[in-house]
Amino acid sequence: MVSLTEGKNREIRSVMERFGFQVNRLIRLEYGKFCLNDLAKNSIIEVDPKLFEEYLTSK
């Protein structure tokens, strides 16, 4: 497993190919303030509307 802090889909695939690795899929664990590390597989949570609105207006 490889962990990256930043990068675009195609950039990551390109770099991995240069090292001789094939990328089957990429999984995003964080997006801005939203983090999925503690979320169990196949589960969902509701995002607080205030938090979502704050996120949208901060950009």
N, C-alpha and C positions, 0 to 999 in steps of 0.2 A: 504494500500500500504506500502511496505517495501523498503527502499533504502539501498543498500550496496555499499561500495566503492571497494571491491575486493572479489574475490571468484570464485571458479570453479563451473560449473553447478551442478555436483553431490554433492559437499560439501554443497552448498546452500540448495539443496533439502533435504539432510540428516539432517542438522541443523533445518530446518523448521519442518520436520516430528517429531523431538524430542520434539518440542513445541506443537505438535498436529495440525499443519497446513498442508494442502495439497497444493502443488505448481502446478498450471495448466500450466503456461508458464513463462519464464523469458525473459525480453527485455533488450538488451544491448543499453545503451545510449551514451557510450563513448568507444573509442578504441584508446589508445595512445593519439595523438594530435587531433584526430578527435572526434568531439562532435555533437550529434544529438539533443540536447535539444531544439534548436531554429527551427528545421526542422518541417514543418507542416506535419500532417498525410497524407499519400499517395503521398508525393512529393519527388522529387529527386533533387540533385545538382551535378554538375561536380566538381571533385577534381582537383585543379591546378596541372598539371604534375610536376612542380618544388617541390611543397609541398610533393607530393607522393614520389618522388625520394629521397628527404631529409629524409623522414620517413623510407624508406627502407634501406638507407645507414647508418642511425644512430643506427641501431640494431646490 
